[in-house]
Amino acid sequence: MSYSETKTTNVTAEMALEMAEKASRTLMRTFTPEELPPANVWHYHQGVYLYGMQRVWEKTQNQEYFDYLKSYIDNLLDEEGNFLFERDQLDSIQVGILLYLLLKETKDQRYKKAADKLRQLFHTLNKTKEGGFWHKDKYPYQMWLDGLFMAGPFALMYQNAFNEQGLDDMVLYQEKLMRKNMKDENSGLLYHAYDESRKMPWANPVTGCSPEFWGRSVGWYGTALIDILDLLSKDHSGRGELISSLQSLIKSLVNYQDEKTGIWYQIVDKGNFEDNWLESSCSSLFIYTIARAVEQGYVGKEYLEAAIKGYQGLLNEMIEVDGDSLTMKGICIGTSADVYDYYVSRPVSENDLHGVGAFILASMALVNIIK
């Protein structure tokens, strides 16, 4: 039974916090920290979920959440701060955002050593001719929207924590390259990927872009913009340009929100295609982006209606609640860049960490803005 069939349909801050806690606790009961899939691996799937859980801990101060997050990290670090991770990709960096909380709360220098290792990847990652980071070595000459979220906030956190200047400019340059090479001016959306070499079958021979606006990749980009702005110095010269990017994106997202359900589609701009489908993880990330932008004053309060409508749509269509357990449906599994048929044929899953983590972030964003 959907949540809306058993509860009020008016979204409140209390309801959103309840949903965030149910989502957090459901997976905590399902998996030990070591078992979070993929088990015993330093991976952004866990990072996204635990990042959402960190927001819940910050609000509730419930030690159970902090201890669970800490146990995941501690299982992978040894006494010298060594850990195994894939050193050829931006995805490996994302989990590092959890290290700063642990270092602040415990003063344990293992977390600083681990952050140092991840920071060094920026020196060794391959780059396009323009200086854009390859998303992974197995995707040569390609930039993906995902990469801004995977590495951008971590780099700003590192600069702020350890006073290493210049990382902010590096991050803003990566975002600028994405806008330059991947933004479609007609829709205001950004394509999932860009292949500088134009060798991938999906690459437009003129622009190098992949052909579709895949929901979760656009969601990663928007989430990154908000989080980077949180961390960027208030007087940085690039701040205004980043805010403009965010405002443009949100205006476009609202244009493509499904009128009936309030949710967004797997391929954002093709909701009229019969084989396209409503997708919950991207919708959650869009809600987070919009709600946080309203909270920070980057867009007007009138946009909050779209975020609440989207959240109610998730509760109606994608969330099932049974006591203290929550099931989230309609989550696209991990996905590469490709053509339309590939995206719409991707399997969907329940309670995948991509979706649950994004939903917790969306919930907590609304907790902070709904009065």
ZASE-320109 format. One record per residue (C-alpha): residue in one letter; x, y, z. Coordinates in steps of 0.1 Angstrom, whole numbers, plus 2048, in hexadecimal, padded with zeros to 3 digits. Layout:
N
aXYZ
...
This chain:
371
m800800800
s80E8227F7
y81583B813
s7FA853806
e7DF83980A
t7E5837830
k7F185A838
t7E987E831
t7F388B80F
n7FF8AC81D
v8258AA81F
t8338B883F
a8568BB84E
e84D8A1868
m84188884C
a86188E838
l877887856
e86386885E
m86885B83B
a88D86383C
e89084F85C
k87B832850
a891830830
s8B1831845
r8A681785E
t898800844
l8BA7FB834
m8CB7FB855
r8B67DD85F
t8BB7CC83D
f8E17D083C
t8FD7D3855
p9157F084B
e92D7D683C
e9117C6827
l9057E6817
p9057DC7F2
p91D7D87E2
a92A7C8802
n94C7D2810
v9537EB7F4
w95B8107F4
h93F81A7DD
y92A8397D6
h9098247D9
q9108227FF
g91D8457FF
v8FD8547F2
y8E884180B
l8FF849828
y90086E81D
g8DB86F821
m8DE85E843
q8F787884D
r8DC893847
v8C487F85D
w8DE87C879
e8E58A2877
k8C08A987C
t8B988E897
q8DA8888A8
n8D08648AA
q8F18528B1
e8E583389F
y8E884487E
f90B851885
d917830891
y90A81E872
l91B83685B
k93B83486E
s93B80E86E
y93880E848
i957823845
d96B812861
n9657F0851
l9797FC832
l995810843
d9B2800855
e9C5810872
e9DB82485A
g9BE832846
n9C481A829
f9A780D815
l9A07FD7F3
f98F8127D9
e98E8157B3
r9A88307AB
d99E836787
q97C84678C
l96986379B
d94F84C7AB
s9688417C5
i96B8647D3
q9478697DC
v9488547FC
g96386B809
i949885812
l941870830
l96587283D
y962897848
l946890860
l959873870
l979887873
k9678A5883
e95488F89C
t9708778A5
k99188989D
d99D867890
q9B986E876
r9B184F862
y995863852
k9AD87F848
k9C5865839
a9A9856825
a99D878819
d9C188080E
k9C28607F9
l9A286A7E7
r9AD88E7E3
q9CC8817D0
l9B78717B5
f9B28947A6
h9D789379D
t9D687178C
l9B487077B
n9B5872755
k9A7891745
t99889D724
k9AC8B6710
e9998D2721
g9A18C4743
g9818B374B
f984893761
w97C873750
h960862763
k972841763
d990833751
k97A81A740
y966837732
p983849721
y97F86E717
q95D86F727
m94E887740
w92E87D751
l916894764
d91987B781
g93D885787
l9358A8794
f9238997B2
m93C87C7B6
a95A8937BB
g94F8B87BD
p9418BA7E1
f95E8A47EE
a9788BC7DF
l9678DB7EF
m9658C9810
y98A8C180E
q9938E5807
n97E8F2823
a98A8D883C
f9AF8DA834
n9B38FC824
e9C18F0803
q9B890C7EB
g9AE9087C7
l9988E97C9
d97A9007C6
d98690D7A5
m98D8EA799
v9698DF7A1
l9598FE791
y96E8F8771
q9618D476F
e93D8E1771
k9448FC757
l9508E173F
m9318CD744
r91B8EB73C
k9318F471E
n9308D170F
m9118C071D
k8F58DA721
d8D88DC708
e8CD900706
n8AB8F76F8
s8A08E2716
g8B88F0730
l8C28CC739
l8E48BC737
y8EC89C725
h8F887E73A
a91B87C72A
y93388C713
d94E8796FE
e96A8906F3
s9768756DB
r9548716CB
k95C84B6C9
m93F83E6DE
p9228316CA
w90B8486DD
a9208676D7
n9128826C1
p92C8866A6
v92B8AC6A9
t9268B36CE
g9338926DD
c9158916F4
s9008736FD
p8DD8766EF
e8C787770E
f8C188972E
w8C286C747
g8B0875767
r8C886A781
s8E687A770
v8D489B76F
g8CB895793
w8F089079D
y8F98B078B
g8DE8C579D
t8E68B57BF
a90B8BE7B9
l9038E27B1
i8F08E67D2
d90A8D57E7
i9278E87D6
l9169097DD
d9128FF801
l9388FB803
l9449167EC
s9509377FB
k9369527FB
d94D9697E9
h95A9527CF
s9599627AC
g94994379D
r92C9417B5
g91495679F
e91A940781
l913921795
i8F392F7A2
s8E893877F
s8EF914774
l8D9907791
q8BD91F789
s8BC915765
l8BC8F076D
i89F8F4786
k88A90876E
s88F8EC754
l8878D076D
v8668DF777
n85D8E1752
y8618BB74F
q8508B0770
d833898769
e8138AB76E
k7FF88E77B
t81787E794
g83189979B
i84D880794
w867882778
y86F86A75C
q88D853756
i894868737
v88A88A744
d87D89B725
k86A87D715
g84E87772D
n83787370F
f849854703
e83683470B
d854820716
n86383B72C
w85B838751
l85A84C771
e879848785
s87D84D7AB
s8A28547B0
c8A4871798
s88487F7A5
s89287E7C8
l8B28907BD
f89D8AB7AB
i8888B07CA
y8A88B47DF
t8B68CD7C6
i8978E27C4
a88F8E27E9
r8B38EB7F2
a8B39077D8
v8949167E7
e8A291380A
q8C2925800
g8AF9407EC
y8BE9377CB
v89A9337BC
g8799417C7
k8629317E1
e8499297C5
y86090C7BB
l85A8FB7DC
e8388F07CE
a84A8DB7B4
a8608CA7CE
i8428C27E4
k82E8B57C7
g84B89E7BD
y84F8917E0
q82A88A7E3
g82C8787C2
l8488627D0
l83385A7EE
n8158527D8
e82683E7BD
m8478317C9
i84782D7EF
e837812802
v837812828
d8317F5840
g8357FF864
d85880B868
s8637FC846
l86480F825
t867802802
m8718197E6
k86980E7C2
g87181A79F
i89781E7A4
c8AC81A785
i8CB80578C
g8EE811784
t8F081D761
s909827747
a90584172B
d8F483570C
v8D58396F5
y8B083C6FE
d8A88176FA
y8C480E713
y8B782672E
v89281C72C
s89B7F772C
r8B07FA74C
p8A37E4769
v8927F5787
s8977EA7AB
e88A7EF7CD
n89D8007E9
d8BC8037D4
l8D481B7E6
h8D48337C9
g8AF8397CF
v8AD8367F5
g8CA84E7FA
a8BB8677E2
f8998647F3
i8A886B815
l8BA88A808
a8998967F9
s887890819
m8A08A282E
a8A08C0816
l87B8C381B
v87E8C0841
n8938DF840
i87D8F482A
i8598EB831
k84A8FF84D
